[in-house]
């Protein structure tokens, strides 16, 4: 499917997505972020729900997330996956977000989530059984600078299989859009109504 075709299918799910079904898993997150998940901040913040619906559409057996932060997006995706699927969630665990540690939002054990700590530009951080060529969905939400995103694109994109879907968050922050604009793959900017700071989807 093209990026546009995927987006159309996701929005068909979004029309009927019951965000309340996920909110019970997010009791540990700050009130402000809870409002973001429900898209109630007055700014476009539908991207958490979009990620959940994207997983429903694609039914990926392996997901790779770069930049987990406290783990809200991790939960949104993991709750839509079967326990036999794998979500490799990466963060450097070097700082704190809103007073919380990395993955602290996770309210329980998630057997389908593999937490990976380290610099995502160092492929040696992954478990030995990790096979990036099996990745069907990748979500990038790391340091919001073009230089970081460019390095991640140069490192990961050649290793991803054909047809893999990649979602980029915050592409309108700092110098990120120039990198997004330079991407040659089939892509679609879907900033509105998904995320006021920029959102895009592409296919490898």
C-alpha positions in Angstrom: 0.0 0.0 0.0 1.1 3.6 -0.6 1.4 6.0 2.3 -1.8 7.7 1.1 -3.7 4.4 1.0 -2.5 3.5 4.5 -3.6 6.8 5.9 -7.1 6.4 4.4 -7.4 3.0 6.1 -6.2 4.3 9.4 -8.7 7.1 9.4 -11.5 4.6 8.8 -10.4 3.0 12.1 -10.0 6.3 13.8 -13.6 7.2 13.3 -14.6 4.4 15.6 -11.6 4.1 17.9 -12.6 3.9 21.5 -9.7 5.7 23.3 -11.4 4.9 26.6 -10.4 1.3 26.1 -6.7 2.3 26.4 -7.0 5.0 29.0 -7.2 2.4 31.8 -3.6 1.5 30.9 -2.4 5.1 31.2 -3.2 5.8 34.8 0.5 6.5 35.6 1.0 9.3 33.1 0.6 13.1 33.9 -2.8 14.7 33.4 -1.4 16.8 30.5 -0.3 13.8 28.6 -3.5 12.0 29.3 -5.3 14.9 27.7 -3.0 14.6 24.7 -3.9 10.9 24.2 -7.6 11.9 24.3 -6.9 14.8 21.9 -8.3 17.3 24.3 -5.6 19.9 24.5 -6.9 22.4 22.0 -4.0 21.5 19.6 -3.9 18.6 17.2 -2.7 15.6 19.3 -4.4 12.6 17.6 -1.1 10.8 16.9 -1.3 8.5 19.8 -4.6 7.2 18.6 -3.3 7.2 15.1 -0.4 4.8 16.1 -2.9 2.4 17.7 -5.1 2.4 14.6 -2.1 2.1 12.3 -1.1 -1.1 14.1 -4.7 -2.4 13.7 -4.4 -1.7 9.9 -1.0 -3.2 9.3 -1.1 -6.0 11.9 2.7 -6.0 12.1 4.5 -8.9 13.7 7.5 -6.8 14.5 7.6 -3.1 15.4 10.7 -0.9 16.1 10.2 2.2 18.1 13.1 4.7 18.5 12.6 7.1 21.3 10.2 5.5 23.9 10.3 8.3 26.5 7.9 7.3 29.3 6.3 4.7 27.1 2.9 6.2 26.1 3.3 5.4 22.4 4.7 2.0 23.4 1.4 1.2 25.2 -0.7 2.5 22.4 1.0 0.2 19.9 1.5 -2.8 22.2 -2.1 -3.0 23.3 -3.1 -3.5 19.6 -0.6 -6.3 19.0 -0.9 -10.0 20.0 1.3 -11.4 22.7 3.3 -13.3 20.1 4.3 -10.2 18.2 7.4 -8.1 19.1 7.8 -4.4 19.8 11.4 -3.4 20.2 11.3 -0.1 22.1 14.5 1.9 22.3 15.5 4.7 24.5 18.9 5.9 25.9 17.5 6.2 29.4 19.8 9.2 30.1 17.2 11.7 31.1 13.8 12.2 32.7 10.6 13.4 31.0 8.0 15.2 33.1 9.6 13.8 36.2 9.2 10.2 35.0 11.7 7.6 33.9 11.8 5.9 30.6 8.9 3.4 30.2 7.5 4.4 33.6 4.0 4.7 32.0 3.9 0.9 31.5 1.3 -0.2 34.0 2.2 -3.9 33.9 4.4 -6.4 32.1 4.0 -6.4 28.4 5.3 -9.7 27.0 5.4 -8.4 23.5 7.6 -5.3 24.4 11.3 -5.7 24.4 12.9 -2.7 26.1 16.3 -1.7 24.6 18.5 0.8 26.4 21.2 2.6 24.6 22.1 4.9 21.7 20.0 3.9 18.7 22.8 4.7 16.4 24.7 1.8 17.9 23.2 -1.4 16.5 25.1 -3.5 19.1 22.5 -2.5 21.7 19.9 -4.9 20.3 19.4 -8.5 21.5 21.2 -11.1 19.5 18.0 -12.5 18.1 16.8 -9.1 16.8 16.4 -9.2 13.0 15.7 -5.7 11.6 14.7 -7.2 8.2 11.6 -8.5 9.9 10.4 -5.0 10.9 7.1 -4.1 9.4 6.5 -0.8 11.2 9.0 1.7 12.6 8.2 4.8 14.7 10.9 7.5 15.1 10.5 10.0 17.9 14.0 10.7 19.2 16.0 13.9 19.6 14.2 16.6 17.5 17.1 17.7 15.4 17.8 17.1 11.7 21.3 15.8 12.3 20.0 13.0 14.5 17.1 12.1 12.1 19.5 12.0 9.1 21.8 9.6 10.9 18.9 7.3 11.8 17.6 7.4 8.3 21.1 6.6 6.8 21.6 3.8 9.3 18.2 2.1 9.4 16.5 2.6 6.1 18.9 0.5 4.0 18.2 -2.4 6.5 14.5 -2.3 6.5 12.5 -4.6 4.2 10.6 -3.4 1.2 7.1 -2.4 2.3 8.0 -1.4 5.8 6.0 1.6 7.0 7.9 4.3 8.9 6.2 7.0 10.9 8.1 10.2 11.9 7.0 12.5 14.7 7.8 16.2 15.2 8.9 16.8 11.7 8.0 20.5 12.1 10.4 21.1 15.0 13.8 22.8 14.6 15.5 21.7 11.4 13.6 18.4 11.1 11.5 19.4 8.1 14.4 19.8 5.8 15.3 16.2 6.4 11.7 15.1 5.9 11.6 17.0 2.7 14.7 15.3 1.4 13.3 11.8 1.8 12.8 10.1 -1.5 10.5 7.3 -0.5 6.7 7.4 -1.0 5.6 9.7 1.8 2.7 11.8 3.1 2.8 14.6 5.7 -0.2 14.2 8.0 0.5 16.9 10.5 -3.1 18.0 10.8 -5.0 16.6 12.7 -2.4 14.3 14.1 0.3 16.4 15.8 0.8 20.1 15.8 4.6 19.7 15.9 4.6 17.6 12.7 3.8 14.0 11.7 4.6 12.0 8.6 4.3 8.5 7.2 6.3 6.8 4.5 6.8 3.4 2.9 10.2 1.8 2.2 
